[in-house]
Amino acid sequence: MKSRGVIQVFALFLVLVQLQLLQCTNLDKLPATSGPLLAVVPSRNYGEYPLSVSFLVRAIPSRGDISELILDYGDGEVEDIRSKLQGDKLILEHVYERPGVFYVRLYGKDKSGASRSESVIITNDKPMIINAQTYRSSNFTDPASDFVPGLPVYFRAICKDANGISVIIINWGDGQEEFLQECMGSHIYNAPGDYVISLYVYDDNRFAPYPLSNSVSLKIRVFEGAGVQLASSPFISVIYDYVKADSYQTYGDSILSTLPSEVGLYVGIYNLGSNLKIAYIDWGDGKADVLRPESAIRAGQGSYIFKLSHSYTKEISTYISIIAENSEGKRSSKSVGPIVVRSSAPLMYVSYQDQYNQNPSEKNYSPPVTISTKFVAFDGLGFGNTLYFVIEGKISGFNEVYIKMIDKGIKFDILQHRFSVERLGNYTVSFYLVPDLAGAIPYEYYCSDAGEIINGSLCGSNGCSSVCDSNRCSVDSISECQLYKQKLESATGGGKLGVVEKFKFSVGGQ
C-alpha cells in the first residue's frame, strides 16, 4: 500500500510541475515553429476495467489561435475537441472498456506549427477465482464442509488471469498462513471449531504499477461426529492421443482444427471403494457414446482406461463432456475443450498510411516516421480472434522486436493502430489475426540484444517504456520474441486458421 501511495503522490507532483510550466512559459521567447503548448493529464493511470478516466486538457497557443486540437484516446476512439475548449483548458471523461495499455495522444496546431502531448493509461482485470471448494480426499471428488479433527482438509479452486498469477496466499483460519504454487492445498485441524479459509490471488502484469488481487472465503466446521465417506464419486481424467486434420493447434485442453477433423483421446476413470457402473461421453455435436466397464482397454481394482475417437464433420465450437456413475450410485462429470472446428480462416483488410497520407510499404523515410493502420476483421463463423502487432528492426547495431496485442474477441470489428519509429534501420511490420485460442502470448513484449531499452527504441517510441520504473522494461533476448513469433505463425495454420499481413519500410536508407 505504501508503494501505491508513493506512486500516486509522485504522479500528482508531475501534474503540478507540468501545469506550472505551462503557466510560466514566456510565449514571446518561443521559436517560430514551436507549436502550441499542450498537456493531457489523466485523473488516474491504472486500474481495473472498465476504467473511467477524467482528462484535464491544456492548450496554450504560441502564435495566433488554436486551429486544430485532436485527442486520440488510444483505444480506437479519436475526438476533435477544439470547439470544446473553454479558454485554454477543458475536462473530458472517457471509459476504457477492455484491458490493455493505451497511449493517449493530444495533437494541436496554431500559426507557429504543430505539437503533441502524450500520456499512458493501463487497464487490467483482477484474477478470476471459481469453483472454490473443500474436500475430504486428495482427488477432489467429495466436496464437504464438515470434517474430523486430525484428518486432512483439501482445498482447491480454479484461478485464472490473462497476465498470469504472481502470488497465491491461503489463510486456513486457525492462525496458519502459507504461500501456494497453485490454488490448491491441504491442512490438518487438530481442534474442533468453526473456521474460515481465505484465498488471496494476485496477478502478474509486469507493465502495471502494482498487481490487482481477488479473494474468496469458505466456512468449514471441524467436529468428532463429522465422519468420513467410505466411497466417493468417480475421478475422471482425459488426455488427447491425436488430432487428424489438414491444420490444427492444441493448447492445453483446447483444440483448433480445420474440417474435417478427427480427435482421439484416452479417458481414465477411478473409483474409491466401488466399481464403475456406467459412463457416457458427449462429443458436443449431438453425438454420444456409452462407456461400459467391459469395453475398457484396461481395468483393475476400480480403475478403467477407455480409448476413444470421434470425427467432426461440421463447423462447431463445443466441449467434450464425460459422466461416470459407480455401483454406489455416486456420479461425477468432467469437461474438456473448447473444441473449435472451422472450414476457413477469418478475413482481414488492412490499410496503411504514413504522416504524408501515403502507403509506407517499401518506402524510405527521414526520421521520425509515424504510420497509422486501419483494420476491418470479419469472422463469418462468429469465433473470437486476437489481433497482434509485431515490428522488427535493427537499431544502433542492436536487433529489436516489439510485440503488442491490439485487441481480442474480434468477430466483426473496425480497429485502428498507430506506431512511430525514430531511428535509422530496416523494419518489417506484421499484423496477425489468429484465434483467441492461440496460446500464452503476452499483451506486450519487447526483446533487444542491447539488454536494455535504448533511447528511441521500438519500445520507447511506442510507449511501453513509460510504464516502467526508471524508463526501463524487463528486456528479454531476441530468442524469446522469436518463440512468440513462431507461435503466431503456427496459429495461422498456413492461412487456414488465421491470417497475417506484412510490409517493410526503411528509415535513413539502410
Secondary structure, DSSP 4 states (H G I P E B T S, - for coil): -HHHHHHHHHHHHHHHHHHHHHHH--GGGS-TT---EEEEEES-SEEESSEEEEEEEEEE-SSS---EEEEE-SSS-EEE-GGG-BTTEEEEEEEE-S-EEEEEEEEEEETTEEEEEEEEEEEE-PPEEEEEEEESSTTS-SB-SEE-TTSEEEEEEEEE-TT-EEEEEEE-SSS-EEE-SSSEEEEE--S-EEEEEEEEEEE--TTSSS--EEEEEEEEEE-GGG---SS-PPEEEEEEEEEESSSEEEETTEEEEESSEEEEEEEEEE-SSS-EEEEEEE-SSS-EEEE-GGG-SEEETTEEEEEEEEEE-S-EEEEEEEEEEETTS-EEEEEEEEEEEESSPPEEEEEEEETTSS--TT-EEPSPEEEEEEEEEE-TT---EEEEEEEEEEETTEEEEEEEEEEEEESEEEEEEEEEE-SSEEEEEEEEEEETTS-S--SEEEEETTSS--TT-HHHHTTGGGGSGGG----B-HHHHHHHHHHHHHHTGGGTS-EEEEEEEEES--
